[in-house]
Amino acid sequence: MVASLDSPPMPRIPKIFLVLTLPLYILDQITKWWVVFRFSEPFPGYFGTSDAKIPVIDGVLWWTRVHNQGVAFGFGNGTTWAPIVFLLVLIAALILVTVFWRKGAFPNIPSKLAAALLVSGILGNLTDRLLQGFWLKAWESADFLTRLSKGYVVDFIDVKLPWYGHWPTFNVADSCISIAAVLLFISAFLQEEPKAAPQNSNA
């Protein structure tokens, strides 16, 4: 028998990533690029635009432009290490989700939804950190690595909570990751989906 020289088939992308992850990723990027072109770039050393916020719900919700090189609450902003460290963290997180998915670590519907949302959020913020630094006018004459190190996440949703005040500005990708965390918490209390019993063959 002659061995087949055909390469093994490419693994199929689960449908949930096409119907949930991809649309949310596109929405995330469209809204962020709208913000980049709508609001002026923050001055060097600052992380928020000097333009006035756009009110959406009076006294509750606004659109604005904030550059986040670190994580929540601005931790890491203005440092030389944060853009690179959190870029690597996002890449590692994407790899881990992929590995865990293949190992069946997302056994029920909430956990599968969480995985799809995680991938969407990670890809959205990872894209920002890889690309946005190259659009900064203040660094347009800098070398490649310097501009890459200026990467940041575009945050634009400004919400004021009655018991807290202004919540740290966030974006669609952040929302996906937060909802995924809730779903993973819920999935921990659910039983694994039953597997279909193998059918007996009479052959």
Rosetta constraint file for C-alpha pairs under 8 A:
AtomPair CA 13 CA 17 HARMONIC 6.98 0.50
AtomPair CA 13 CA 18 HARMONIC 7.53 0.50
AtomPair CA 14 CA 18 HARMONIC 7.13 0.50
AtomPair CA 15 CA 19 HARMONIC 6.27 0.50
AtomPair CA 16 CA 20 HARMONIC 5.67 0.50
AtomPair CA 16 CA 21 HARMONIC 7.08 0.50
AtomPair CA 16 CA 112 HARMONIC 7.98 0.50
AtomPair CA 16 CA 113 HARMONIC 7.58 0.50
AtomPair CA 16 CA 116 HARMONIC 6.62 0.50
AtomPair CA 17 CA 21 HARMONIC 4.62 0.50
AtomPair CA 17 CA 22 HARMONIC 6.29 0.50
AtomPair CA 17 CA 116 HARMONIC 5.54 0.50
AtomPair CA 18 CA 22 HARMONIC 5.31 0.50
AtomPair CA 18 CA 23 HARMONIC 7.52 0.50
AtomPair CA 19 CA 23 HARMONIC 6.62 0.50
AtomPair CA 20 CA 24 HARMONIC 6.26 0.50
AtomPair CA 20 CA 116 HARMONIC 6.58 0.50
AtomPair CA 20 CA 117 HARMONIC 7.35 0.50
AtomPair CA 21 CA 25 HARMONIC 6.05 0.50
AtomPair CA 21 CA 116 HARMONIC 5.30 0.50
AtomPair CA 21 CA 117 HARMONIC 6.01 0.50
AtomPair CA 21 CA 119 HARMONIC 6.61 0.50
AtomPair CA 21 CA 120 HARMONIC 4.78 0.50
AtomPair CA 22 CA 26 HARMONIC 6.21 0.50
AtomPair CA 22 CA 120 HARMONIC 6.83 0.50
AtomPair CA 23 CA 27 HARMONIC 6.13 0.50
AtomPair CA 24 CA 28 HARMONIC 6.02 0.50
AtomPair CA 24 CA 120 HARMONIC 6.27 0.50
AtomPair CA 24 CA 172 HARMONIC 7.73 0.50
AtomPair CA 24 CA 173 HARMONIC 7.87 0.50
AtomPair CA 25 CA 29 HARMONIC 6.28 0.50
AtomPair CA 25 CA 120 HARMONIC 5.15 0.50
AtomPair CA 25 CA 121 HARMONIC 7.06 0.50
AtomPair CA 25 CA 123 HARMONIC 7.06 0.50
AtomPair CA 25 CA 124 HARMONIC 5.71 0.50
AtomPair CA 25 CA 173 HARMONIC 7.36 0.50
AtomPair CA 26 CA 30 HARMONIC 6.07 0.50
AtomPair CA 27 CA 31 HARMONIC 6.14 0.50
AtomPair CA 27 CA 172 HARMONIC 7.55 0.50
AtomPair CA 28 CA 32 HARMONIC 6.24 0.50
AtomPair CA 28 CA 124 HARMONIC 6.29 0.50
AtomPair CA 28 CA 171 HARMONIC 7.30 0.50
AtomPair CA 28 CA 172 HARMONIC 5.15 0.50
AtomPair CA 28 CA 173 HARMONIC 6.03 0.50
AtomPair CA 29 CA 33 HARMONIC 6.08 0.50
AtomPair CA 29 CA 124 HARMONIC 6.59 0.50
AtomPair CA 30 CA 34 HARMONIC 6.13 0.50
AtomPair CA 31 CA 35 HARMONIC 6.31 0.50
AtomPair CA 32 CA 36 HARMONIC 6.28 0.50
AtomPair CA 32 CA 154 HARMONIC 6.01 0.50
AtomPair CA 32 CA 155 HARMONIC 7.55 0.50
AtomPair CA 32 CA 156 HARMONIC 7.58 0.50
AtomPair CA 32 CA 171 HARMONIC 7.88 0.50
AtomPair CA 33 CA 37 HARMONIC 6.22 0.50
AtomPair CA 34 CA 38 HARMONIC 5.82 0.50
AtomPair CA 35 CA 39 HARMONIC 5.83 0.50
AtomPair CA 35 CA 64 HARMONIC 7.34 0.50
AtomPair CA 35 CA 65 HARMONIC 6.32 0.50
AtomPair CA 35 CA 154 HARMONIC 7.95 0.50
AtomPair CA 35 CA 156 HARMONIC 7.08 0.50
AtomPair CA 36 CA 40 HARMONIC 7.30 0.50
AtomPair CA 36 CA 41 HARMONIC 7.46 0.50
AtomPair CA 36 CA 65 HARMONIC 7.38 0.50
AtomPair CA 36 CA 154 HARMONIC 7.87 0.50
AtomPair CA 39 CA 49 HARMONIC 6.74 0.50
AtomPair CA 39 CA 51 HARMONIC 6.35 0.50
AtomPair CA 39 CA 64 HARMONIC 7.35 0.50
AtomPair CA 39 CA 65 HARMONIC 6.43 0.50
AtomPair CA 40 CA 49 HARMONIC 5.95 0.50
AtomPair CA 40 CA 50 HARMONIC 7.08 0.50
AtomPair CA 40 CA 51 HARMONIC 6.51 0.50
AtomPair CA 41 CA 49 HARMONIC 5.83 0.50
AtomPair CA 41 CA 136 HARMONIC 7.39 0.50
AtomPair CA 41 CA 137 HARMONIC 7.98 0.50
AtomPair CA 42 CA 46 HARMONIC 5.79 0.50
AtomPair CA 42 CA 47 HARMONIC 5.80 0.50
AtomPair CA 42 CA 48 HARMONIC 5.38 0.50
AtomPair CA 42 CA 49 HARMONIC 4.40 0.50
AtomPair CA 42 CA 50 HARMONIC 6.48 0.50
AtomPair CA 42 CA 66 HARMONIC 7.92 0.50
AtomPair CA 42 CA 67 HARMONIC 7.95 0.50
AtomPair CA 43 CA 47 HARMONIC 7.59 0.50
AtomPair CA 43 CA 49 HARMONIC 7.51 0.50
AtomPair CA 44 CA 138 HARMONIC 6.99 0.50
AtomPair CA 45 CA 78 HARMONIC 7.19 0.50
AtomPair CA 47 CA 66 HARMONIC 5.56 0.50
AtomPair CA 47 CA 67 HARMONIC 4.92 0.50
AtomPair CA 47 CA 68 HARMONIC 7.03 0.50
AtomPair CA 48 CA 65 HARMONIC 5.88 0.50
AtomPair CA 48 CA 66 HARMONIC 4.36 0.50
AtomPair CA 48 CA 67 HARMONIC 6.27 0.50
AtomPair CA 49 CA 64 HARMONIC 7.35 0.50
AtomPair CA 49 CA 65 HARMONIC 5.56 0.50
AtomPair CA 49 CA 66 HARMONIC 6.45 0.50
AtomPair CA 51 CA 64 HARMONIC 7.91 0.50
AtomPair CA 52 CA 64 HARMONIC 7.52 0.50
AtomPair CA 53 CA 62 HARMONIC 6.05 0.50
AtomPair CA 53 CA 63 HARMONIC 5.69 0.50
AtomPair CA 53 CA 64 HARMONIC 4.95 0.50
AtomPair CA 54 CA 62 HARMONIC 5.33 0.50
AtomPair CA 54 CA 63 HARMONIC 4.97 0.50
AtomPair CA 54 CA 64 HARMONIC 6.49 0.50
AtomPair CA 55 CA 59 HARMONIC 7.82 0.50
AtomPair CA 55 CA 61 HARMONIC 6.28 0.50
AtomPair CA 55 CA 62 HARMONIC 4.39 0.50
AtomPair CA 55 CA 63 HARMONIC 6.50 0.50
AtomPair CA 56 CA 60 HARMONIC 7.87 0.50
AtomPair CA 56 CA 61 HARMONIC 5.38 0.50
AtomPair CA 56 CA 62 HARMONIC 5.16 0.50
AtomPair CA 56 CA 63 HARMONIC 7.06 0.50
AtomPair CA 57 CA 61 HARMONIC 4.86 0.50
AtomPair CA 57 CA 62 HARMONIC 6.84 0.50
AtomPair CA 58 CA 62 HARMONIC 7.92 0.50
AtomPair CA 59 CA 160 HARMONIC 7.19 0.50
AtomPair CA 60 CA 159 HARMONIC 5.67 0.50
AtomPair CA 60 CA 160 HARMONIC 5.00 0.50
AtomPair CA 60 CA 161 HARMONIC 7.21 0.50
AtomPair CA 61 CA 157 HARMONIC 7.32 0.50
AtomPair CA 61 CA 158 HARMONIC 5.75 0.50
AtomPair CA 61 CA 159 HARMONIC 4.73 0.50
AtomPair CA 61 CA 160 HARMONIC 6.55 0.50
AtomPair CA 62 CA 157 HARMONIC 6.32 0.50
AtomPair CA 62 CA 158 HARMONIC 5.11 0.50
AtomPair CA 62 CA 159 HARMONIC 6.61 0.50
AtomPair CA 63 CA 156 HARMONIC 5.40 0.50
AtomPair CA 63 CA 157 HARMONIC 5.32 0.50
AtomPair CA 63 CA 158 HARMONIC 6.07 0.50
AtomPair CA 64 CA 155 HARMONIC 7.77 0.50
AtomPair CA 64 CA 156 HARMONIC 4.73 0.50
AtomPair CA 64 CA 157 HARMONIC 6.65 0.50
AtomPair CA 64 CA 158 HARMONIC 6.86 0.50
AtomPair CA 65 CA 154 HARMONIC 6.90 0.50
AtomPair CA 65 CA 155 HARMONIC 6.03 0.50
AtomPair CA 65 CA 156 HARMONIC 4.83 0.50
AtomPair CA 66 CA 154 HARMONIC 6.10 0.50
AtomPair CA 66 CA 155 HARMONIC 5.07 0.50
AtomPair CA 66 CA 156 HARMONIC 6.08 0.50
AtomPair CA 66 CA 169 HARMONIC 7.18 0.50
AtomPair CA 67 CA 152 HARMONIC 5.81 0.50
AtomPair CA 67 CA 153 HARMONIC 5.87 0.50
AtomPair CA 67 CA 154 HARMONIC 5.36 0.50
AtomPair CA 67 CA 155 HARMONIC 6.28 0.50
AtomPair CA 68 CA 74 HARMONIC 6.23 0.50
AtomPair CA 68 CA 77 HARMONIC 6.32 0.50
AtomPair CA 68 CA 152 HARMONIC 5.27 0.50
AtomPair CA 68 CA 153 HARMONIC 5.01 0.50
AtomPair CA 68 CA 154 HARMONIC 6.53 0.50
AtomPair CA 68 CA 155 HARMONIC 6.86 0.50
AtomPair CA 69 CA 74 HARMONIC 7.50 0.50
AtomPair CA 69 CA 76 HARMONIC 6.45 0.50
AtomPair CA 69 CA 77 HARMONIC 5.04 0.50
AtomPair CA 69 CA 78 HARMONIC 7.17 0.50
AtomPair CA 69 CA 82 HARMONIC 6.15 0.50
AtomPair CA 69 CA 83 HARMONIC 5.34 0.50
AtomPair CA 69 CA 129 HARMONIC 7.97 0.50
AtomPair CA 69 CA 150 HARMONIC 7.75 0.50
AtomPair CA 69 CA 151 HARMONIC 6.70 0.50
AtomPair CA 69 CA 152 HARMONIC 4.41 0.50
AtomPair CA 69 CA 153 HARMONIC 6.21 0.50
AtomPair CA 70 CA 74 HARMONIC 5.76 0.50
AtomPair CA 70 CA 75 HARMONIC 5.23 0.50
AtomPair CA 70 CA 76 HARMONIC 4.27 0.50
AtomPair CA 70 CA 77 HARMONIC 5.14 0.50
AtomPair CA 70 CA 82 HARMONIC 5.41 0.50
AtomPair CA 70 CA 83 HARMONIC 6.60 0.50
AtomPair CA 70 CA 86 HARMONIC 6.82 0.50
AtomPair CA 70 CA 152 HARMONIC 7.73 0.50
AtomPair CA 71 CA 75 HARMONIC 5.44 0.50
AtomPair CA 71 CA 76 HARMONIC 6.79 0.50
AtomPair CA 71 CA 86 HARMONIC 7.89 0.50
AtomPair CA 72 CA 168 HARMONIC 7.00 0.50
AtomPair CA 73 CA 168 HARMONIC 5.68 0.50
AtomPair CA 76 CA 81 HARMONIC 7.81 0.50
AtomPair CA 76 CA 82 HARMONIC 5.27 0.50
AtomPair CA 77 CA 82 HARMONIC 6.98 0.50
AtomPair CA 78 CA 82 HARMONIC 7.95 0.50
AtomPair CA 79 CA 83 HARMONIC 7.88 0.50
AtomPair CA 80 CA 84 HARMONIC 7.93 0.50
AtomPair CA 80 CA 149 HARMONIC 7.35 0.50
AtomPair CA 81 CA 85 HARMONIC 5.93 0.50
AtomPair CA 82 CA 86 HARMONIC 5.81 0.50
AtomPair CA 83 CA 87 HARMONIC 6.01 0.50
AtomPair CA 83 CA 129 HARMONIC 7.07 0.50
AtomPair CA 83 CA 149 HARMONIC 5.68 0.50
AtomPair CA 83 CA 150 HARMONIC 6.65 0.50
AtomPair CA 83 CA 151 HARMONIC 5.95 0.50
AtomPair CA 83 CA 152 HARMONIC 6.67 0.50
AtomPair CA 84 CA 88 HARMONIC 6.29 0.50
AtomPair CA 84 CA 149 HARMONIC 6.23 0.50
AtomPair CA 85 CA 89 HARMONIC 6.21 0.50
AtomPair CA 86 CA 90 HARMONIC 6.16 0.50
AtomPair CA 87 CA 91 HARMONIC 6.45 0.50
AtomPair CA 87 CA 126 HARMONIC 6.48 0.50
AtomPair CA 87 CA 129 HARMONIC 6.35 0.50
AtomPair CA 87 CA 130 HARMONIC 7.73 0.50
AtomPair CA 88 CA 92 HARMONIC 6.10 0.50
AtomPair CA 89 CA 93 HARMONIC 6.07 0.50
AtomPair CA 90 CA 94 HARMONIC 6.17 0.50
AtomPair CA 90 CA 122 HARMONIC 6.07 0.50
AtomPair CA 90 CA 123 HARMONIC 8.00 0.50
AtomPair CA 90 CA 125 HARMONIC 7.95 0.50
AtomPair CA 90 CA 126 HARMONIC 6.18 0.50
AtomPair CA 91 CA 95 HARMONIC 6.34 0.50
AtomPair CA 91 CA 126 HARMONIC 7.41 0.50
AtomPair CA 92 CA 96 HARMONIC 6.18 0.50
AtomPair CA 93 CA 97 HARMONIC 6.21 0.50
AtomPair CA 93 CA 122 HARMONIC 7.53 0.50
AtomPair CA 94 CA 98 HARMONIC 6.31 0.50
AtomPair CA 94 CA 119 HARMONIC 6.49 0.50
AtomPair CA 94 CA 122 HARMONIC 6.61 0.50
AtomPair CA 94 CA 123 HARMONIC 7.75 0.50
AtomPair CA 95 CA 99 HARMONIC 6.20 0.50
AtomPair CA 96 CA 100 HARMONIC 6.00 0.50
AtomPair CA 97 CA 101 HARMONIC 6.01 0.50
AtomPair CA 97 CA 115 HARMONIC 6.83 0.50
AtomPair CA 97 CA 118 HARMONIC 7.91 0.50
AtomPair CA 97 CA 119 HARMONIC 7.44 0.50
AtomPair CA 98 CA 102 HARMONIC 6.38 0.50
AtomPair CA 99 CA 103 HARMONIC 6.32 0.50
AtomPair CA 100 CA 104 HARMONIC 6.28 0.50
AtomPair CA 100 CA 105 HARMONIC 5.12 0.50
AtomPair CA 100 CA 106 HARMONIC 7.34 0.50
AtomPair CA 101 CA 105 HARMONIC 5.64 0.50
AtomPair CA 101 CA 106 HARMONIC 6.09 0.50
AtomPair CA 101 CA 115 HARMONIC 7.75 0.50
AtomPair CA 106 CA 111 HARMONIC 4.97 0.50
AtomPair CA 106 CA 112 HARMONIC 5.39 0.50
AtomPair CA 106 CA 115 HARMONIC 7.32 0.50
AtomPair CA 107 CA 111 HARMONIC 6.58 0.50
AtomPair CA 107 CA 112 HARMONIC 7.04 0.50
AtomPair CA 107 CA 192 HARMONIC 5.39 0.50
AtomPair CA 107 CA 193 HARMONIC 6.21 0.50
AtomPair CA 108 CA 112 HARMONIC 6.17 0.50
AtomPair CA 108 CA 187 HARMONIC 6.89 0.50
AtomPair CA 108 CA 190 HARMONIC 7.62 0.50
AtomPair CA 108 CA 191 HARMONIC 7.56 0.50
AtomPair CA 108 CA 192 HARMONIC 5.65 0.50
AtomPair CA 108 CA 193 HARMONIC 5.41 0.50
AtomPair CA 109 CA 113 HARMONIC 6.12 0.50
AtomPair CA 109 CA 187 HARMONIC 7.92 0.50
AtomPair CA 110 CA 114 HARMONIC 6.06 0.50
AtomPair CA 110 CA 183 HARMONIC 5.35 0.50
AtomPair CA 110 CA 184 HARMONIC 6.71 0.50
AtomPair CA 110 CA 186 HARMONIC 7.11 0.50
AtomPair CA 110 CA 187 HARMONIC 5.53 0.50
AtomPair CA 111 CA 115 HARMONIC 6.17 0.50
AtomPair CA 111 CA 183 HARMONIC 6.22 0.50
AtomPair CA 111 CA 184 HARMONIC 5.39 0.50
AtomPair CA 111 CA 187 HARMONIC 5.59 0.50
AtomPair CA 112 CA 116 HARMONIC 6.35 0.50
AtomPair CA 113 CA 117 HARMONIC 6.18 0.50
AtomPair CA 113 CA 180 HARMONIC 7.23 0.50
AtomPair CA 113 CA 183 HARMONIC 7.44 0.50
AtomPair CA 114 CA 118 HARMONIC 5.96 0.50
AtomPair CA 114 CA 179 HARMONIC 7.33 0.50
AtomPair CA 114 CA 180 HARMONIC 4.10 0.50
AtomPair CA 114 CA 181 HARMONIC 6.99 0.50
AtomPair CA 114 CA 183 HARMONIC 5.63 0.50
AtomPair CA 114 CA 184 HARMONIC 6.10 0.50
AtomPair CA 115 CA 119 HARMONIC 6.22 0.50
AtomPair CA 115 CA 180 HARMONIC 6.99 0.50
AtomPair CA 116 CA 120 HARMONIC 6.33 0.50
AtomPair CA 117 CA 121 HARMONIC 6.14 0.50
AtomPair CA 117 CA 176 HARMONIC 5.12 0.50
AtomPair CA 117 CA 177 HARMONIC 6.21 0.50
AtomPair CA 117 CA 179 HARMONIC 7.53 0.50
AtomPair CA 117 CA 180 HARMONIC 5.70 0.50
AtomPair CA 118 CA 122 HARMONIC 5.94 0.50
AtomPair CA 118 CA 176 HARMONIC 6.41 0.50
AtomPair CA 118 CA 177 HARMONIC 5.18 0.50
AtomPair CA 118 CA 180 HARMONIC 5.98 0.50
AtomPair CA 119 CA 123 HARMONIC 5.92 0.50
AtomPair CA 120 CA 124 HARMONIC 6.06 0.50
AtomPair CA 120 CA 173 HARMONIC 6.61 0.50
AtomPair CA 120 CA 176 HARMONIC 6.93 0.50
AtomPair CA 121 CA 125 HARMONIC 6.32 0.50
AtomPair CA 121 CA 172 HARMONIC 7.45 0.50
AtomPair CA 121 CA 173 HARMONIC 3.87 0.50
AtomPair CA 121 CA 174 HARMONIC 6.05 0.50
AtomPair CA 121 CA 175 HARMONIC 7.60 0.50
AtomPair CA 121 CA 176 HARMONIC 5.35 0.50
AtomPair CA 121 CA 177 HARMONIC 5.45 0.50
AtomPair CA 122 CA 126 HARMONIC 5.85 0.50
AtomPair CA 122 CA 173 HARMONIC 6.99 0.50
AtomPair CA 122 CA 177 HARMONIC 7.57 0.50
AtomPair CA 123 CA 127 HARMONIC 5.95 0.50
AtomPair CA 124 CA 128 HARMONIC 6.62 0.50
AtomPair CA 124 CA 173 HARMONIC 5.61 0.50
AtomPair CA 125 CA 129 HARMONIC 6.39 0.50
AtomPair CA 125 CA 153 HARMONIC 5.81 0.50
AtomPair CA 125 CA 173 HARMONIC 6.42 0.50
AtomPair CA 125 CA 174 HARMONIC 8.00 0.50
AtomPair CA 126 CA 130 HARMONIC 6.25 0.50
AtomPair CA 127 CA 131 HARMONIC 6.07 0.50
AtomPair CA 127 CA 132 HARMONIC 7.93 0.50
AtomPair CA 128 CA 132 HARMONIC 5.19 0.50
AtomPair CA 128 CA 151 HARMONIC 6.83 0.50
AtomPair CA 128 CA 152 HARMONIC 6.07 0.50
AtomPair CA 128 CA 153 HARMONIC 5.20 0.50
AtomPair CA 128 CA 154 HARMONIC 6.86 0.50
AtomPair CA 129 CA 133 HARMONIC 7.07 0.50
AtomPair CA 129 CA 148 HARMONIC 7.67 0.50
AtomPair CA 129 CA 151 HARMONIC 4.38 0.50
AtomPair CA 129 CA 152 HARMONIC 4.87 0.50
AtomPair CA 129 CA 153 HARMONIC 5.93 0.50
AtomPair CA 130 CA 148 HARMONIC 6.48 0.50
AtomPair CA 130 CA 151 HARMONIC 6.14 0.50
AtomPair CA 131 CA 135 HARMONIC 7.36 0.50
AtomPair CA 131 CA 148 HARMONIC 7.46 0.50
AtomPair CA 131 CA 151 HARMONIC 6.70 0.50
AtomPair CA 132 CA 136 HARMONIC 7.05 0.50
AtomPair CA 132 CA 150 HARMONIC 7.94 0.50
AtomPair CA 132 CA 151 HARMONIC 5.44 0.50
AtomPair CA 132 CA 152 HARMONIC 6.29 0.50
AtomPair CA 132 CA 153 HARMONIC 7.62 0.50
AtomPair CA 133 CA 139 HARMONIC 7.92 0.50
AtomPair CA 133 CA 147 HARMONIC 5.23 0.50
AtomPair CA 133 CA 148 HARMONIC 5.65 0.50
AtomPair CA 133 CA 149 HARMONIC 7.15 0.50
AtomPair CA 133 CA 150 HARMONIC 4.77 0.50
AtomPair CA 133 CA 151 HARMONIC 4.02 0.50
AtomPair CA 133 CA 152 HARMONIC 6.56 0.50
AtomPair CA 134 CA 139 HARMONIC 7.57 0.50
AtomPair CA 134 CA 140 HARMONIC 6.82 0.50
AtomPair CA 134 CA 147 HARMONIC 5.49 0.50
AtomPair CA 134 CA 148 HARMONIC 6.74 0.50
AtomPair CA 134 CA 150 HARMONIC 7.89 0.50
AtomPair CA 134 CA 151 HARMONIC 7.54 0.50
AtomPair CA 135 CA 140 HARMONIC 7.14 0.50
AtomPair CA 136 CA 140 HARMONIC 6.18 0.50
AtomPair CA 139 CA 147 HARMONIC 6.39 0.50
AtomPair CA 140 CA 147 HARMONIC 7.59 0.50
AtomPair CA 142 CA 146 HARMONIC 6.14 0.50
AtomPair CA 142 CA 147 HARMONIC 6.24 0.50
AtomPair CA 143 CA 147 HARMONIC 6.32 0.50
AtomPair CA 144 CA 148 HARMONIC 6.13 0.50
AtomPair CA 145 CA 149 HARMONIC 6.06 0.50
AtomPair CA 146 CA 150 HARMONIC 6.47 0.50
AtomPair CA 147 CA 151 HARMONIC 6.95 0.50
AtomPair CA 154 CA 171 HARMONIC 7.19 0.50
AtomPair CA 155 CA 169 HARMONIC 5.66 0.50
AtomPair CA 155 CA 170 HARMONIC 4.65 0.50
AtomPair CA 155 CA 171 HARMONIC 5.03 0.50
AtomPair CA 156 CA 169 HARMONIC 5.97 0.50
AtomPair CA 156 CA 170 HARMONIC 5.89 0.50
AtomPair CA 156 CA 171 HARMONIC 5.87 0.50
AtomPair CA 157 CA 169 HARMONIC 5.35 0.50
AtomPair CA 157 CA 170 HARMONIC 5.20 0.50
AtomPair CA 157 CA 171 HARMONIC 5.74 0.50
AtomPair CA 158 CA 166 HARMONIC 6.98 0.50
AtomPair CA 158 CA 167 HARMONIC 6.85 0.50
AtomPair CA 158 CA 168 HARMONIC 7.12 0.50
AtomPair CA 158 CA 169 HARMONIC 4.88 0.50
AtomPair CA 158 CA 170 HARMONIC 6.99 0.50
AtomPair CA 159 CA 166 HARMONIC 5.71 0.50
AtomPair CA 159 CA 167 HARMONIC 5.67 0.50
AtomPair CA 159 CA 168 HARMONIC 7.88 0.50
AtomPair CA 159 CA 169 HARMONIC 7.20 0.50
AtomPair CA 160 CA 164 HARMONIC 7.46 0.50
AtomPair CA 160 CA 165 HARMONIC 5.05 0.50
AtomPair CA 160 CA 166 HARMONIC 4.15 0.50
AtomPair CA 160 CA 167 HARMONIC 5.96 0.50
AtomPair CA 161 CA 165 HARMONIC 4.95 0.50
AtomPair CA 161 CA 166 HARMONIC 6.13 0.50
AtomPair CA 161 CA 167 HARMONIC 6.74 0.50
AtomPair CA 170 CA 174 HARMONIC 6.06 0.50
AtomPair CA 170 CA 175 HARMONIC 7.51 0.50
AtomPair CA 171 CA 175 HARMONIC 6.41 0.50
AtomPair CA 172 CA 176 HARMONIC 6.35 0.50
AtomPair CA 173 CA 177 HARMONIC 6.39 0.50
AtomPair CA 174 CA 178 HARMONIC 6.18 0.50
AtomPair CA 175 CA 179 HARMONIC 6.14 0.50
AtomPair CA 176 CA 180 HARMONIC 6.06 0.50
AtomPair CA 177 CA 181 HARMONIC 6.27 0.50
AtomPair CA 178 CA 182 HARMONIC 6.60 0.50
AtomPair CA 179 CA 183 HARMONIC 6.28 0.50
AtomPair CA 180 CA 184 HARMONIC 6.11 0.50
AtomPair CA 181 CA 185 HARMONIC 6.29 0.50
AtomPair CA 182 CA 186 HARMONIC 6.32 0.50
AtomPair CA 183 CA 187 HARMONIC 6.02 0.50
AtomPair CA 184 CA 188 HARMONIC 6.32 0.50
AtomPair CA 185 CA 189 HARMONIC 7.45 0.50
AtomPair CA 186 CA 190 HARMONIC 7.06 0.50
AtomPair CA 187 CA 191 HARMONIC 7.96 0.50
